[in-house]
């Protein structure tokens, strides 16, 4: 009987790969350095975002060495395996995401989100610095201020010098790094001819976040030009002209004798006590102009509200939706997304808008008004030639009791009502008409409405009459027996 044939030797088992564990060890070492405070987590993130492909290179080198080692020993090299594939996918996904995040302009993103200094630890720590600058200011010179990020406050000085108080905030990972960025972002003053330039130099740190607030005082007669991209502006006490360009900030101006020009982008403005003309353009939020002895001119997109008060030489307003013109504003004009209200305005007044309810109180002089999809109410104190057109909204006109005028009114799909006797009013099924003269004729009153009523009332001059004397008090009535009611 023959002996059984010997079993063939089993092939050597493939050795376990060390590529995955080695990569995990490296990642663990980096996190350990971060938790021990040896390296800042932000620095670790930046290193990973830039150099994560080296982990794939290291993995490939290890796998290549293992392959040749297994071939030399006649063994089969181990593959990547399901766990290794999963780890590679995780590294690639997080690496690509980290790279895109690192490419973001975090300073601009922080500004867009309106985050404070300590709102989000990703931006690092905030370090503050103070500085003082002073220099003689040439007579008759103009100051130009540029500050990419930070507030600018300008006031009058008591001497012939320019004084600058600097308040700086630097975001950095350490005091040493903050000191470095502070040294590279010193505000600079230069003089060329009759122009003095003050630059905050916040871009000297590159992509690192630096904000510089500057309190500036200089001779009152000097003209000032200010440009900011992210910060509030205050201009107080100036005999020369002022020009301000503001992006994402609040502008406050008061006590200016020269001409004032505002270029706004997503900014608000409050202006008072200006002796010359005021010009506002751009894309603005809230705008308030009050006590302007010159004229006011507004041209742009106004997203929230506009208030004009006491404008001595008239005002013009133009946006994509509304156009207004007043010869003088003794009271005020308030404009928002759905309403337009004005009081004590002198004509000629021209107003064209849509989808707004309009209320004018104390109008004197000529009036030209156009609206649609809104109600119109006009109280006239001194009647001039008046033309009112509206669609999809009622019209109410209040005239002085003794007013003289000539009427030509038409209402399509509406009615006409009048408190004045002597006018010819005809209300038909589809159209109503009104015509005639009151008193000596005088100014023309032309009113047209589609899909709305027209009402003419007496009584806009009642506000000027003295108050009626109070009625004598009545004796108290006998109290009645209370009744039981249900709630």
FIVEXDREN-39692 format. One line per field, with one value per residue (C-alpha): x, y, z; residue in three letters. Coordinates in pm, 1 decimal. Each point is the difference from the previous one (the first is absolute). Example, Ala and Ser with C-alpha at 12.3 -4.5 7.8 and 13.67 -1.06 7.14 Angstrom:
! FIVEXDREN-39692
c1: (1230.0:137.0)
c2: (-450.0:344.0)
c3: (780.0:-66.0)
aa: (ALA:SER)
//
This chain:
! FIVEXDREN-39692
c1: (0.0:151.4:39.7:-211.3:157.3:129.6:-215.3:139.7:132.4:-243.3:93.8:121.2:-277.1:25.6:139.5:-223.2:41.7:130.3:-110.2:-335.5:130.2:294.4:-232.4:-223.9:306.0:103.7:-352.0:-12.9:336.0:-127.6:-314.5:210.1:217.1:-317.0:-153.2:329.8:17.5:325.7:-173.3:-319.5:-289.5:-34.7:361.8:-63.2:-302.0:202.1:275.4:-252.5:-173.2:326.6:186.7:-262.6:100.0:330.7:-198.0:-102.5:361.3:117.8:-267.9:109.4:370.1:-70.5:-215.7:273.4:267.7:-227.4:-60.8:372.2:68.6:-271.7:132.3:350.9:-127.8:-227.3:-310.3:-316.5:-28.8:-311.3:-248.0:-153.1:-308.0:-341.4:128.3:281.2:-235.3:-225.9:294.0:121.2:-345.8:-17.5:344.0:-83.0:-343.0:122.1:314.6:-189.2:-242.6:284.5:173.3:-312.9:-53.5:361.1:-47.8:-287.5:60.1:-87.6:35.8:-257.7:-225.5:21.5:-91.8:-291.4:-135.3:45.8:170.9:156.8:358.5:-61.4:-311.9:173.7:325.1:98.3:115.3:256.2:56.1:-37.2:284.5:-39.4:253.0:-5.3:205.8:20.3:94.2:44.7:123.9:-32.5:-285.6:66.6:-236.7:-270.7:85.5:-246.7:3.9:-55.0:-68.1:-4.8:-93.1:-88.4:-125.6:-78.5:-180.6:104.0:-96.2:94.5:-36.6:150.1:333.7:102.2:335.3:147.9:94.1:-160.8:-30.6:-84.0:-83.9:29.5:-192.9:96.0:-127.9:204.6:-114.4:285.8:89.9:253.4:125.8:321.8:-189.4:-230.7:301.9:134.9:-325.0:-26.5:346.8:-93.3:-327.9:101.2:-220.0:190.6:-23.9:141.6:-8.5:12.2:-63.5:-335.6:-116.3:57.0:-61.5:-68.3:-6.6:-95.7:213.4:-212.3:90.8:364.5:-65.8:-127.4:-288.5:34.7:-287.9:93.2:-247.9:114.4:-225.0:132.4:-105.1:121.6:3.1:118.3:-64.8:-368.9:49.4:152.4:-199.0:-16.8:-37.2:-58.4:-15.9:-89.0:-89.7:-113.7:-51.1:-200.2:83.5:-61.5:67.5:-57.8:82.1:126.2:10.0:141.8:-165.6:-48.8:-10.3:-58.5:2.4:-138.9:-40.5:-189.2:1.7:-195.8:80.6:-68.5:60.2:-82.6:100.0:146.7:9.9:138.6:-152.5:-55.4:7.5:-77.5:64.4:-170.2:4.2:-212.1:45.5:-220.0:42.2:-120.6:81.2:-95.8:92.6:158.9:15.1:59.1:-128.7:-11.1:38.1:-72.7:35.7:53.2:-176.7:-108.5:-196.4:-140.4:66.7:-95.5:69.1:-114.2:63.9:165.9:24.0:97.1:-158.2:-15.0:49.1:-47.0:53.8:25.6:-165.6:-129.6:-85.3:-164.0:-113.1:75.6:-79.2:42.9:-64.2:38.9:169.7:40.8:67.2:-198.3:53.4:12.6:-25.4:37.0:-7.0:-110.4:-350.2:-52.3:79.0:-64.9:72.8:-81.2:74.7:31.5:-68.5:-100.9:-130.4:114.5:-29.1:0.4:38.1:11.1:-88.0:-377.2:-73.5:91.8:-93.6:81.4:-94.6:50.1:153.9:11.9:-42.0:48.4:-25.9:47.9:-52.1:-16.9:-1.1:-187.7:-133.8:9.6:-264.1:61.5:-95.0:90.1:-85.1:38.2:82.9:40.8:52.8:-11.5:-27.7:51.6:-63.6:-7.5:-63.5:-141.8:-103.5:-24.6:-227.3:62.5:-92.9:93.3:-64.6:56.9:83.0:51.8:-136.4:202.5:-40.6:-53.7:1.7:-55.6:-6.5:-55.3:-90.3:-139.6:-40.9:-223.4:79.3:-97.3:72.9:-60.7:-15.6:-32.7:-364.0:17.9:220.3:-57.5:81.0:-102.0:-70.5:43.4:-38.1:-58.7:-31.2:-9.8:-194.1:-41.6:-199.2:64.2:-117.9:30.3:-70.2:1.6:-335.1:-6.3:208.7:-154.5:41.1:-125.1:42.9:-65.1:26.5:351.3:124.0:-52.5:84.6:25.4:41.9:-67.9:143.4:-7.7:35.7:196.0:138.0:371.5:232.7:-86.6:-73.1:27.0:-63.3:-4.2:-56.3:-46.0:-175.3:-38.7:-206.9:70.2:-106.2:23.6:-33.8:-3.3:203.3:375.3:11.7:-177.9:332.9:75.9:-319.3:10.1:-127.7:-363.1:-68.4:-65.0:-364.4:-130.9:6.4:-320.4:-147.0:70.3:-268.6:-186.8:180.3:-190.9:-63.3:271.7:-106.8:132.8:187.6:187.4:372.1)
c2: (0.0:328.1:289.1:316.9:282.2:287.7:313.8:299.5:274.7:281.7:337.9:249.1:227.4:359.5:228.4:266.7:344.0:282.9:279.5:64.2:-10.6:223.4:266.2:-19.5:41.0:316.5:146.4:-86.8:171.4:320.4:2.1:-69.9:303.4:208.2:-120.9:51.2:358.6:-56.3:105.7:198.7:-195.7:267.5:-63.1:-373.1:54.3:219.7:-264.5:-273.9:214.3:51.7:-328.7:-275.2:-156.3:-98.5:-255.1:-167.7:12.3:-156.7:-269.1:-81.7:-14.4:-239.1:-224.7:-3.1:-99.0:-274.3:-133.0:-37.9:-148.8:-262.5:-81.1:-48.2:-251.0:-173.8:114.5:166.8:370.9:100.3:229.6:316.6:-159.4:143.1:190.2:154.5:107.7:165.3:184.0:121.1:131.9:185.0:158.3:110.1:144.3:189.8:109.3:149.9:171.8:141.2:133.4:186.8:139.9:120.8:190.3:204.2:364.0:-30.2:371.4:81.7:-282.3:128.4:348.4:-132.9:-190.9:306.2:-209.1:166.0:-39.2:-307.6:-146.2:-286.9:-158.5:-105.5:357.8:-23.4:236.2:377.8:227.5:377.0:277.3:379.5:257.8:379.1:198.4:377.3:220.6:358.5:52.8:237.0:296.9:-58.6:-369.3:-286.2:-320.4:-339.1:-291.7:-366.8:-275.7:-343.8:-126.7:220.9:312.8:354.4:297.0:351.2:314.0:349.8:60.8:304.7:42.6:-27.8:-366.9:-331.4:-233.1:-369.5:-236.5:-358.7:-288.5:-327.3:-356.6:-290.5:-362.5:-244.7:-329.8:150.8:329.0:-40.8:-39.5:292.5:223.0:-93.7:96.3:317.7:108.2:-50.7:193.0:338.2:287.6:230.6:376.3:150.3:355.4:76.2:362.9:102.6:-357.7:-179.3:-375.8:-217.6:-374.9:-249.7:-265.6:-289.8:-201.5:-8.7:-334.1:-169.1:-235.2:40.4:189.4:350.9:277.3:356.7:267.1:356.0:314.1:293.0:369.2:268.3:369.3:69.7:171.6:-306.5:-206.9:-373.6:-308.4:-329.5:-352.3:-306.1:-356.2:-129.4:248.7:296.6:361.2:313.6:351.1:286.9:370.1:87.5:320.0:-170.4:-255.7:-359.7:-313.8:-342.9:-341.5:-263.1:-373.8:-188.0:271.2:277.7:360.1:291.8:361.0:323.0:367.1:28.7:328.1:-138.5:-229.6:-360.1:-305.7:-353.9:-314.6:-284.7:-375.4:-200.7:285.8:237.0:374.4:269.4:360.4:320.5:369.3:39.3:352.0:-103.7:-270.3:-370.2:-278.1:-365.8:-286.4:-375.7:-281.3:118.8:-130.6:269.9:361.6:304.9:358.7:283.3:372.1:39.4:364.9:-92.1:-255.5:-377.8:-239.2:-376.4:-246.5:-375.8:-296.7:58.0:-329.5:101.4:354.1:361.2:304.3:357.7:284.0:376.4:18.0:369.5:-2.9:-297.8:-370.8:-251.1:-374.4:-270.3:-375.8:-292.7:33.8:359.7:349.4:309.5:369.8:274.4:370.8:15.3:-226.3:193.5:-310.8:-349.3:-279.9:-365.4:-278.1:-376.1:-309.1:44.5:360.5:353.6:276.4:371.3:311.5:370.7:-27.0:281.8:-43.4:-55.0:-354.7:-291.9:-355.0:-326.5:-342.5:-329.6:-240.1:263.2:167.7:375.0:258.4:366.3:257.2:374.5:16.7:347.7:78.3:-215.0:-377.8:-284.4:-344.5:-348.8:-325.1:-347.3:-280.8:237.5:254.2:373.6:265.3:365.2:292.5:333.2:317.6:223.6:-132.8:14.3:-182.0:-360.7:-322.5:-336.0:-338.9:-334.8:-361.6:-264.6:235.8:276.9:372.4:248.0:372.0:248.7:363.9:330.7:85.2:321.5:-140.7:105.6:-251.5:-164.2:-373.3:-270.5:-343.9:-349.6:-335.9:-323.6:-271.7:232.2:290.7:370.1:175.7:372.6:234.0:299.7:113.4:120.1:-280.8:-229.8:-357.1:-292.0:-357.0:-257.8:-377.7:-15.0:355.3:308.5:357.5:328.4:349.7:365.4:303.1:107.7:366.4:199.6:-310.5:30.2:-305.5:-312.6:-315.9:-305.0:-338.6:-337.3:-340.0:-353.4:-253.1:235.5:288.1:373.7:209.4:380.0:133.3:336.0:44.8:-8.4:347.9:-107.7:-64.1:373.3:105.2:80.3:-281.4:16.1:98.5:-295.1:-85.1:65.2:-306.3:-199.5:-104.9:-359.9:-240.6:-226.6:-331.9:-279.4:-340.0:-233.3:-282.7:-351.0:-87.8:-304.4:13.4)
c3: (0.0:-111.0:246.7:-58.2:-197.6:218.0:18.8:-195.0:227.4:72.5:-151.6:257.7:132.3:-121.3:262.0:149.0:-156.5:218.4:-237.2:166.9:358.2:-94.2:-146.3:307.6:224.3:-186.1:22.6:370.9:62.8:-164.1:215.3:309.8:-76.2:-25.2:327.3:184.5:-127.5:-187.3:-321.2:-45.8:-147.4:-268.2:-106.3:-6.4:-219.9:-233.8:-23.3:-73.8:-264.3:-188.6:51.4:37.1:-338.6:169.1:203.1:-325.1:-121.0:327.2:-27.6:-355.3:90.4:289.6:-220.9:-267.4:254.0:134.1:-351.9:-81.6:343.6:-51.5:-349.0:137.8:255.5:-247.4:184.0:-126.0:76.9:192.1:-177.6:133.0:151.7:83.9:304.4:-199.4:-277.2:255.2:161.5:-340.4:-85.4:333.5:-52.6:-355.7:88.1:304.8:-180.5:-293.0:237.1:210.2:-311.3:-111.0:350.0:15.6:-325.3:142.9:85.6:367.4:62.6:-266.1:122.2:354.7:-119.1:-206.1:300.9:225.2:266.7:299.6:111.1:212.9:-160.7:-172.5:130.4:-352.7:-54.7:280.7:291.2:-12.1:109.8:35.0:-61.6:48.5:-185.4:-49.8:-309.6:-35.2:-280.8:-118.0:-246.7:-293.6:-26.4:-260.5:-39.1:-48.8:206.6:-164.5:234.8:-101.6:243.7:-136.6:335.2:296.8:114.6:-93.5:218.9:-116.4:211.6:14.9:171.9:199.9:-179.2:-350.0:29.1:-80.7:298.9:-38.1:285.6:-126.6:154.8:-167.5:33.5:-134.9:-20.9:44.1:162.2:241.8:136.5:-196.6:-327.2:87.0:67.9:-342.0:-178.3:206.7:-110.8:-364.7:19.3:137.1:-129.3:-231.8:-61.2:-317.8:-140.2:-371.5:-86.3:147.4:63.4:329.2:-19.4:303.2:-70.2:270.5:-175.9:127.9:-311.6:108.8:171.2:-316.1:72.5:376.1:160.8:119.4:85.4:70.2:148.9:-37.4:186.9:-211.1:84.0:-243.2:-77.7:-55.5:-337.1:-166.2:-247.9:68.8:-221.0:181.4:-144.4:208.4:-95.9:336.9:280.1:125.5:-90.6:205.8:-133.7:241.2:-25.4:-346.5:-205.9:-308.5:-225.6:104.0:-215.1:151.4:-167.2:235.3:-54.3:274.0:265.9:168.8:-94.2:233.3:-107.3:183.9:0.5:-350.5:-191.7:-323.8:-258.9:108.4:-228.1:114.5:-205.7:185.4:-50.0:243.6:246.0:200.1:43.5:238.3:-98.5:179.6:2.9:-341.9:-144.2:-360.9:-234.6:82.5:-259.8:77.2:-247.8:-9.6:181.8:342.8:295.1:232.2:-101.3:207.1:-107.9:225.4:30.6:-339.6:-107.3:-356.4:-231.3:44.3:-290.8:43.5:-284.7:40.7:166.6:351.5:162.4:327.8:79.1:-96.5:213.6:-122.1:243.0:-39.3:-338.6:-86.3:-375.8:-111.2:-35.7:-283.6:44.5:-263.7:37.7:-215.0:145.7:107.6:-123.4:211.9:-28.5:250.1:-24.8:379.9:297.8:311.0:174.0:-87.6:-254.0:107.0:-254.0:54.0:-199.6:27.0:101.7:-94.1:243.9:-25.1:193.3:-68.3:-346.7:-257.2:-373.2:-266.8:135.0:-235.9:122.4:-193.4:162.3:16.3:261.4:274.4:212.6:-30.0:260.0:-58.7:268.3:-43.5:-371.8:-148.7:-367.7:-309.7:37.6:-247.8:151.5:-154.0:184.7:-49.3:231.5:294.3:166.4:-43.6:255.8:-55.6:236.4:-178.0:192.9:-304.7:-326.9:-319.7:-328.8:103.0:-196.1:171.1:-171.7:167.0:-76.3:230.2:295.8:133.2:-17.3:271.6:-42.3:282.5:-114.6:188.6:60.2:-204.5:-275.8:-361.4:-271.4:-324.2:15.3:-261.1:158.3:-134.2:178.9:-195.9:183.3:296.2:140.6:57.9:316.0:77.6:291.6:-237.1:-137.5:-358.5:-148.7:-255.0:121.1:-209.5:127.1:-269.9:0.1:-145.2:38.5:213.0:-96.4:184.7:-142.3:69.8:175.5:363.0:93.3:-252.5:-168.5:48.0:6.1:-195.3:196.1:-226.4:159.2:-175.7:157.0:-126.5:221.1:292.0:137.7:6.2:299.7:30.5:353.3:167.5:309.4:-53.9:157.5:317.9:168.3:-7.7:177.5:372.6:219.2:99.7:361.1:227.0:65.7:351.3:219.9:24.5:332.5:84.3:-114.8:235.8:6.5:-172.8:149.0:-129.4:-231.9:5.5:-323.2:-125.5:-49.3)
aa: (UNK:UNK:UNK:UNK:UNK:UNK:UNK:UNK:UNK:UNK:UNK:UNK:UNK:UNK:UNK:UNK:UNK:UNK:UNK:UNK:UNK:UNK:UNK:UNK:UNK:UNK:UNK:UNK:UNK:UNK:UNK:UNK:UNK:UNK:UNK:UNK:UNK:UNK:UNK:UNK:UNK:UNK:UNK:UNK:UNK:UNK:UNK:UNK:UNK:UNK:UNK:UNK:UNK:UNK:UNK:UNK:UNK:UNK:UNK:UNK:UNK:UNK:UNK:UNK:UNK:UNK:UNK:UNK:UNK:UNK:UNK:UNK:UNK:UNK:UNK:UNK:UNK:UNK:UNK:UNK:UNK:UNK:UNK:UNK:UNK:UNK:UNK:UNK:UNK:UNK:UNK:UNK:UNK:UNK:UNK:UNK:UNK:UNK:UNK:UNK:UNK:UNK:UNK:UNK:UNK:UNK:UNK:UNK:UNK:UNK:UNK:UNK:UNK:UNK:UNK:UNK:UNK:UNK:UNK:UNK:UNK:UNK:UNK:UNK:UNK:UNK:UNK:UNK:UNK:UNK:UNK:UNK:UNK:UNK:UNK:UNK:UNK:UNK:UNK:UNK:UNK:UNK:UNK:UNK:UNK:UNK:UNK:UNK:UNK:UNK:UNK:UNK:UNK:UNK:UNK:UNK:UNK:UNK:UNK:UNK:UNK:UNK:UNK:UNK:UNK:UNK:UNK:UNK:UNK:UNK:UNK:UNK:UNK:UNK:UNK:UNK:UNK:UNK:UNK:UNK:UNK:UNK:UNK:UNK:UNK:UNK:UNK:UNK:UNK:UNK:UNK:UNK:UNK:UNK:UNK:UNK:UNK:UNK:UNK:UNK:UNK:UNK:UNK:UNK:UNK:UNK:UNK:UNK:UNK:UNK:UNK:UNK:UNK:UNK:UNK:UNK:UNK:UNK:UNK:UNK:UNK:UNK:UNK:UNK:UNK:UNK:UNK:UNK:UNK:UNK:UNK:UNK:UNK:UNK:UNK:UNK:UNK:UNK:UNK:UNK:UNK:UNK:UNK:UNK:UNK:UNK:UNK:UNK:UNK:UNK:UNK:UNK:UNK:UNK:UNK:UNK:UNK:UNK:UNK:UNK:UNK:UNK:UNK:UNK:UNK:UNK:UNK:UNK:UNK:UNK:UNK:UNK:UNK:UNK:UNK:UNK:UNK:UNK:UNK:UNK:UNK:UNK:UNK:UNK:UNK:UNK:UNK:UNK:UNK:UNK:UNK:UNK:UNK:UNK:UNK:UNK:UNK:UNK:UNK:UNK:UNK:UNK:UNK:UNK:UNK:UNK:UNK:UNK:UNK:UNK:UNK:UNK:UNK:UNK:UNK:UNK:UNK:UNK:UNK:UNK:UNK:UNK:UNK:UNK:UNK:UNK:UNK:UNK:UNK:UNK:UNK:UNK:UNK:UNK:UNK:UNK:UNK:UNK:UNK:UNK:UNK:UNK:UNK:UNK:UNK:UNK:UNK:UNK:UNK:UNK:UNK:UNK:UNK:UNK:UNK:UNK:UNK:UNK:UNK:UNK:UNK:UNK:UNK:UNK:UNK:UNK:UNK:UNK:UNK:UNK:UNK:UNK:UNK:UNK:UNK:UNK:UNK:UNK:UNK:UNK:UNK:UNK:UNK:UNK:UNK:UNK:UNK:UNK:UNK:UNK:UNK:UNK:UNK:UNK:UNK:UNK:UNK:UNK:UNK:UNK:UNK:UNK:UNK:UNK:UNK:UNK:UNK:UNK:UNK:UNK:UNK:UNK:UNK:UNK:UNK:UNK:UNK:UNK:UNK:UNK:UNK:UNK:UNK:UNK:UNK:UNK:UNK:UNK:UNK:UNK:UNK:UNK:UNK:UNK:UNK:UNK:UNK:UNK:UNK:UNK:UNK:UNK:UNK:UNK:UNK:UNK:UNK:UNK:UNK:UNK:UNK:UNK:UNK:UNK:UNK:UNK:UNK:UNK:UNK:UNK:UNK:UNK:UNK:UNK:UNK:UNK:UNK:UNK:UNK:UNK:UNK:UNK:UNK:UNK:UNK:UNK:UNK:UNK:UNK:UNK:UNK:UNK:UNK:UNK:UNK:UNK:UNK)
//
